[in-house]
């Protein structure tokens, strides 16, 4: 999959205007990739699809890549998530220097959204107080995933930030106190059906980063395609 996507990303630039796309590669378990494209509205999404369709060069390249991907991929799917400002905490607006994305996925039980709202309000207040630089952005499933699916996205500059996790969690629990922790446990058991955490790494060679990302960190985002010299050096000599 990597070769197919990387091959597509350079010869077929996006038409001017549409949102940038960032790709992340899962760091654990079997290889998996996430392509994120942000839109400010559904109308903007429709306009991007229309522009892509009208761009015959890009559309043809995408069709060829999708055909080739069919031989390499186990499965693919597309989903739509909507930003939830109320559940988010100091979301990072500039991710140009970020290298990892930690994703906590929660599936809320039907009919238990009141407990879910209370759970998040309590935990968010305690975390905000205990971890001054703590942050996350929350997105709620709109299409594709089951209703009640939430993504908590935390961008990381380095894996070293993950080492602070236990310390931050301990400070948050202290802020909640014994009674608060008991209430959190009760609410979680009542409203969360299941949850999981994944860690992904940004893959610049398979992304369409916005110009501001490239300007802010060109060494990371401005990938270089293979040169003819490299290809020639790798070519095996033939016998006369």
C-alpha positions as CSV (number, residue, x, y, z in Angstrom):
1,X,0.0,0.0,0.0
2,X,2.8,2.4,0.9
3,X,4.4,2.2,-2.6
4,X,1.1,2.7,-4.4
5,X,0.1,5.7,-2.3
6,X,3.5,7.3,-2.5
7,X,3.6,6.9,-6.2
8,X,0.3,8.7,-6.5
9,X,1.0,11.6,-4.2
10,X,3.8,13.2,-6.3
11,X,2.8,13.0,-9.9
12,X,-0.8,14.0,-9.2
13,X,-0.9,17.2,-7.1
14,X,-4.2,18.3,-5.7
15,X,-5.9,21.1,-7.6
16,X,-5.6,24.5,-5.9
17,X,-8.2,25.2,-3.2
18,X,-9.2,21.8,-1.7
19,X,-8.2,21.0,1.9
20,X,-4.9,19.3,2.6
21,X,-4.8,15.6,3.5
22,X,-2.6,14.1,6.2
23,X,-1.8,10.4,6.5
24,X,-0.9,8.5,9.6
25,X,0.6,5.0,10.0
26,X,-0.3,2.8,12.9
27,X,2.7,2.0,15.1
28,X,1.4,-1.2,16.5
29,X,-0.2,-4.4,15.3
30,X,-0.8,-5.0,11.6
31,X,-0.1,-2.1,9.2
32,X,-3.0,0.3,9.0
33,X,-3.2,3.8,7.5
34,X,-5.5,6.7,8.2
35,X,-6.1,9.5,5.7
36,X,-7.6,12.7,7.3
37,X,-9.1,15.4,5.2
38,X,-10.7,18.4,7.0
39,X,-13.7,20.4,5.7
40,X,-15.3,23.4,7.3
41,X,-18.7,22.3,6.0
42,X,-20.5,19.7,4.0
43,X,-20.8,22.2,1.2
44,X,-17.0,22.5,1.1
45,X,-16.8,18.7,1.0
46,X,-19.1,18.6,-2.0
47,X,-17.1,21.3,-3.8
48,X,-13.9,19.3,-3.3
49,X,-15.5,16.1,-4.7
50,X,-16.8,18.1,-7.7
51,X,-13.4,19.7,-8.4
52,X,-11.7,16.3,-8.2
53,X,-14.2,14.8,-10.6
54,X,-13.7,17.6,-13.1
55,X,-9.9,17.2,-12.9
56,X,-9.6,14.4,-15.4
57,X,-5.8,13.8,-14.8
58,X,-6.3,13.5,-11.0
59,X,-9.4,11.3,-11.4
60,X,-7.7,8.9,-13.8
61,X,-4.7,8.6,-11.5
62,X,-7.0,7.9,-8.5
63,X,-8.8,5.2,-10.4
64,X,-5.5,3.6,-11.4
65,X,-4.2,3.7,-7.8
66,X,-7.5,2.3,-6.4
67,X,-7.3,-0.5,-8.9
68,X,-3.7,-1.3,-7.9
69,X,-4.6,-1.0,-4.2
70,X,-7.2,-3.7,-4.6
71,X,-4.4,-6.3,-4.9
72,X,-2.6,-5.1,-1.7
73,X,-5.3,-4.1,0.8
74,X,-7.3,-6.3,3.1
75,X,-10.1,-3.7,3.4
76,X,-10.8,0.0,3.2
77,X,-13.6,2.2,4.5
78,X,-14.5,5.9,4.7
79,X,-16.1,7.6,7.7
80,X,-17.3,11.1,8.5
81,X,-16.7,12.7,12.0
82,X,-17.9,16.1,13.3
83,X,-15.9,18.2,15.6
84,X,-17.3,18.4,19.2
85,X,-16.2,21.6,20.8
86,X,-17.8,21.0,24.1
87,X,-15.8,17.8,24.8
88,X,-12.5,19.1,23.4
89,X,-9.8,20.6,25.6
90,X,-7.4,23.3,24.3
91,X,-7.2,21.5,20.9
92,X,-3.9,22.1,19.0
93,X,-4.4,24.2,15.9
94,X,-0.9,23.9,14.5
95,X,0.2,20.3,14.1
96,X,3.1,21.1,11.7
97,X,5.7,20.0,14.3
98,X,3.7,17.0,15.6
99,X,5.0,13.5,14.9
100,X,2.4,11.2,16.5
101,X,-1.3,11.1,17.0
102,X,-2.8,9.2,20.0
103,X,-6.4,8.2,19.4
104,X,-8.8,7.0,22.1
105,X,-12.0,5.6,20.6
106,X,-15.0,5.3,22.9
107,X,-18.3,3.6,22.0
108,X,-21.2,5.0,24.1
109,X,-24.1,2.8,25.0
110,X,-27.4,3.9,23.5
111,X,-29.6,5.8,25.9
112,X,-26.7,6.8,28.2
113,X,-25.6,10.1,26.7
114,X,-26.5,12.0,29.9
115,X,-24.0,9.9,31.9
116,X,-21.5,10.3,29.1
117,X,-21.8,14.1,29.2
118,X,-21.4,14.1,33.0
119,X,-18.4,11.8,32.8
120,X,-16.6,14.1,30.3
121,X,-17.5,17.2,32.2
122,X,-16.0,15.8,35.4
123,X,-12.8,14.4,33.9
124,X,-12.2,17.4,31.6
125,X,-12.4,19.8,34.6
126,X,-10.0,17.8,36.7
127,X,-7.5,17.2,33.8
128,X,-7.6,20.9,32.8
129,X,-6.7,21.9,36.3
130,X,-4.0,19.3,36.8
131,X,-2.3,19.3,33.4
132,X,-1.9,22.9,32.3
133,X,-0.7,22.0,28.8
134,X,-3.0,19.1,28.4
135,X,-5.0,19.0,25.2
136,X,-7.2,16.9,22.9
137,X,-9.8,17.4,20.1
138,X,-13.0,15.3,20.1
139,X,-14.9,14.2,17.0
140,X,-18.2,12.4,16.9
141,X,-19.2,9.8,14.3
142,X,-21.7,11.2,11.8
143,X,-21.5,8.6,8.9
144,X,-19.9,5.2,8.6
145,X,-19.3,4.3,12.3
146,X,-22.0,3.3,14.7
147,X,-23.8,6.1,16.5
148,X,-22.2,7.0,19.8
149,X,-18.6,6.6,18.5
150,X,-16.2,9.3,19.7
151,X,-12.6,10.0,18.8
152,X,-10.3,11.8,21.2
153,X,-7.3,13.0,19.3
154,X,-4.1,14.1,21.1
155,X,-1.2,15.2,18.9
156,X,2.3,14.6,20.2
157,X,5.6,16.3,19.3
158,X,7.6,13.2,20.3
159,X,7.1,9.8,21.9
160,X,8.7,11.2,25.0
161,X,5.4,13.0,25.8
162,X,3.8,9.5,26.2
163,X,6.1,8.9,29.2
164,X,4.3,11.7,31.0
165,X,0.9,9.8,30.7
166,X,1.0,8.0,34.1
167,X,2.2,11.2,35.9
168,X,-0.7,13.3,34.3
169,X,-3.2,10.6,35.1
170,X,-2.0,10.5,38.7
171,X,-2.4,14.3,39.0
172,X,-5.9,14.1,37.6
173,X,-7.0,11.4,40.0
174,X,-5.7,13.5,42.8
175,X,-7.7,16.4,41.7
176,X,-10.8,14.3,41.5
177,X,-10.4,12.9,45.0
178,X,-11.6,9.6,46.2
179,X,-15.3,10.4,45.8
180,X,-14.7,11.9,42.4
181,X,-12.8,8.8,41.2
182,X,-15.6,6.5,42.4
183,X,-18.1,8.6,40.5
184,X,-16.0,8.5,37.4
185,X,-15.8,4.7,37.6
186,X,-19.5,4.4,38.0
187,X,-20.3,6.7,35.1
188,X,-17.8,5.0,32.8
189,X,-19.3,1.5,33.6
190,X,-22.8,2.9,33.0
191,X,-22.2,4.6,29.6
192,X,-19.2,3.3,27.8
193,X,-19.7,0.0,26.0
194,X,-16.1,-0.4,24.9
195,X,-12.9,1.7,24.2
196,X,-9.5,1.3,22.8
197,X,-6.3,3.4,22.3
198,X,-4.1,3.5,19.2
199,X,-0.9,5.4,18.4
200,X,-0.2,6.6,14.8
201,X,2.8,8.3,13.2
202,X,2.5,11.1,10.6
203,X,3.7,10.0,7.2
204,X,4.7,13.1,5.2
205,X,5.7,11.1,2.1
206,X,2.1,10.0,1.7
207,X,0.4,13.3,2.7
208,X,-0.7,16.5,1.0
209,X,0.4,18.9,3.8
210,X,-0.9,22.5,3.6
211,X,1.7,25.1,2.6
212,X,2.0,26.4,6.2
213,X,3.1,23.0,7.4
214,X,5.9,22.8,4.8
215,X,7.1,26.4,5.6
216,X,7.1,25.7,9.4
217,X,9.0,22.4,9.2
218,X,10.3,21.8,5.6
219,X,12.8,19.1,6.7
220,X,9.9,16.9,7.8
221,X,7.0,17.7,5.4
222,X,8.9,18.4,2.2
223,X,9.8,14.9,1.1
224,X,12.0,14.2,-1.9
225,X,11.1,11.8,-4.7
226,X,13.6,9.2,-5.8
227,X,16.1,10.6,-8.4
228,X,17.2,9.1,-11.6
229,X,20.7,8.9,-10.2
230,X,19.5,6.7,-7.4
231,X,17.6,4.4,-9.7
232,X,20.6,4.1,-12.0
233,X,22.8,3.2,-9.1
234,X,20.5,0.4,-8.0
235,X,20.3,-1.1,-11.5
236,X,22.1,-4.4,-11.7
237,X,24.8,-4.7,-14.4
238,X,24.1,-7.0,-17.3
239,X,26.4,-9.4,-18.9
240,X,27.8,-8.6,-22.3
